[in-house]
Amino acid sequence: MKYRSAFDIIGPVMVGPSSSHTAGAVRIGRVARSLFEKQPKKVDIHLYGSFATTYKGHGTDLALVAGLLDFDTFNERIPDSLKIANEVNMEVVFHEEGAIPEHPNTVKLVLASDEQTLEVIGVSIGGGAIEIKEINSFKLKLSGDPAFLVMHQDKFGVVSCVTSILSKYKINIGHMEVSRKEKGDMAIMVIQVDQKIEDAVLNEIKELSNVRGVIRMVA
């Protein structure tokens, strides 16, 4: 297996001058992939701050693409992720942005297929930890897992119905927020919990009135 520099990903463990540029980048890519729920045909990767200036030397490009391929941080194929993306017909385009972000390790991923697009803005905050700042222009602050997203109409009672189901299954909420663009329009509920979320729980939430979709986060 070939590596482009000593700062690339070595073996099954991601190493380098900062885990922010490796493990964190993989996790951001993998969250975006889990939200898209399938392999995209094209991904535009917009890099900001230190990501834009050092991504090739630190292997951030490899890491982000590996996450988009649904690889975990220790996957031995990470150094070959760009080659693998080409083999599976996933087009990847990198954009080095000059805008100054709030956090230096910021990336915007725009995933596309024939029928859908998804825009995710993520930040690698250090030690492999990440925060998702925006999903399709919905502003939020999502970090850690297990977590899931509920897309729903901004209607009275939806939030309480979701939390009632979690209470029934004795699932404790660690963090929760709701983001909406306009009153009565589509909204996103982000819920982080303290234990594994079973499919039965998510399926019950999907059946609620005004719920349009439920996505389990994977990072």
Buried (B, 14 or more C-beta within 10 A) or exposed (E): EEEEEEBBBBEEEBBBEBBBBBBBBBBBBBBBBBBBEEBBEBBBBBBBBBBBEBBBBBBBBBBBBBBBBBBBBEBEBBBBBBEBBEEEEBEBEBEEBEEEBEBBBBBBBBBBEEEEEBBBBBBBBEEBBBBBBBBBEBEBEBBEBBBBBBBBBBEEEBBEBBBEBBEEEEBEEEEBEBBBEEEEEBBBBBBBBEEEBEEEBBEBBEEBEBBEEBBBBBB
